[in-house]
């Protein structure tokens, strides 16, 4: 009986290992549109698209786990997840605990105003009514930097743009790439010249996992060359 139990335990462990080997486990916090967010009950976004390409390169199935942002590094360090992808900025403190890939995007937050607006620089948006997409990089930045400002949060950035055109808000803060597309399609709005905020994002892996890091960097370089990451940003910014 004892031998049977041991054999069953070994078999269970082997099956478990095989199952894990077939999967790439990504950990994220799914409240950071357009990079990761819920749609129809599933986690999607720019980061998920990139992770899916990495999994495809490795011949694995992508599994996405949603956790608190401050738990992501622990999940990767403990081996519960293979990669952390959540709009994670490089810092020396984080780099002591995990390894970072090359950056896959530079997030530039810009300000859109009506063409007849007297807002000409980012200094002029203080105390103004600012519209952002709920849960976006812009939402987080404006909430932290302009605490006493009236912030209007819309589920879709196109609604925020319509609020601007209707005169309900003074400006919209959003990612530069979709902002340029919107302005090109609307003659009555413009982007002011100043960049409000800029940040770069990378993918994290457990310290010393050079093999996985090389694969990730290779996929990121390919996606950049193909213009895919810009496509992902445009696609998920409009959802």
C-alpha positions, -999 to +999 in steps of 0.1 A: +000+000+000+028+023+009+046+017-024+014+024-043+010+057-025+046+067-033+041+057-070+008+077-072+026+107-056+055+106-081+030+102-110+010+132-097+042+153-095+053+143-130+019+152-145+020+185-127+055+193-140+045+184-175+014+206-173+035+236-161+061+230-188+034+235-214+024+269-200+038+304-198+023+320-167+020+358-168+012+378-137-003+412-140-028+437-124-056+440-148-066+476-141-042+495-163-058+501-197-048+499-224-020+476-212-042+452-192-079+453-184-110+431-183-132+427-214-161+403-214-147+387-183-113+380-198-080+398-193-068+415-224-046+445-235-013+455-250+007+435-225-014+403-230-008+406-268+029+408-263+029+379-238+009+358-262+036+363-288+063+352-263+043+321-255+038+313-292+076+317-297+081+291-269+054+268-281+034+273-249+000+283-238-003+317-221-020+317-187-027+352-172-031+357-134-045+389-120-030+400-086-022+432-067+005+452-084+028+451-053+026+412-054+039+409-089+076+408-081+070+382-053+050+360-077+079+360-102+106+355-076+088+326-059+083+308-092+045+311-091+047+330-124+072+330-152+069+367-163+055+399-149+039+422-174+020+452-160+034+484-174+063+479-150+088+507-150+125+500-144+140+510-111+172+501-093+153+488-064+132+465-085+163+454-105+178+441-073+150+415-071+142+406-107+157+410-142+142+434-167+138+429-205+145+457-229+117+482-229+088+475-252+072+509-252+076+544-241+044+558-227+041+596-234+011+613-219+000+644-239-027+670-234-055+676-260-074+709-261-099+726-283-082+747-310-095+779-296-084+770-260-061+794-240-043+763-226-010+764-244+014+746-220+011+719-194+014+745-167-020+758-177-039+726-169-037+731-132-071+738-117-087+729-150-113+702-157-094+673-170-108+642-187-090+608-187-098+572-195-106+553-164-077+532-151-053+544-178-018+557-173-032+592-177-057+586-149-030+574-125-006+602-133-032+630-132-047+616-099-012+617-083+001+650-097-031+671-098-049+661-066-070+692-063-080+692-099-115+683-112-109+649-130-136+634-152-130+597-157-147+580-187-146+543-196-136+551-231-112+578-243-135+586-272-162+597-247-136+619-230-128+635-264-165+641-270-167+658-236-138+681-247-155+689-280-188+696-262-171+720-238-178+698-207-140+696-199-110+718-206-086+691-218-080+654-222-048+637-210-040+604-229-013+584-246+004+601-274-001+575-301-039+572-300-040+610-294-023+617-327-048+595-345-077+612-329-064+647-337-058+638-373-095+628-376-108+660-359-101+695-371-114+713-339-089+699-314-051+698-311-022+685-289-002+710-270+036+708-276+046+697-241+049+661-230+031+658-196+048+626-185+071+599-200+078+564-189+092+531-203+079+496-195+097+463-194+089+426-187+103+411-155+116+375-150+133+358-120+168+369-113+193+350-135+168+335-160+188+344-190+173+319-214+138+333-209+150+368-210+167+363-243+135+349-258+115+378-245+140+404-259+140+387-293+102+388-295+100+424-283+126+434-310+106+416-337+073+432-326+089+466-326+103+461-361+069+449-374+051+479-358+029+454-339+032+471-305+019+504-319-009+484-335-017+469-301-018+503-284-042+517-310-064+487-309-068+486-271-069+524-266-101+524-287-119+497-267 
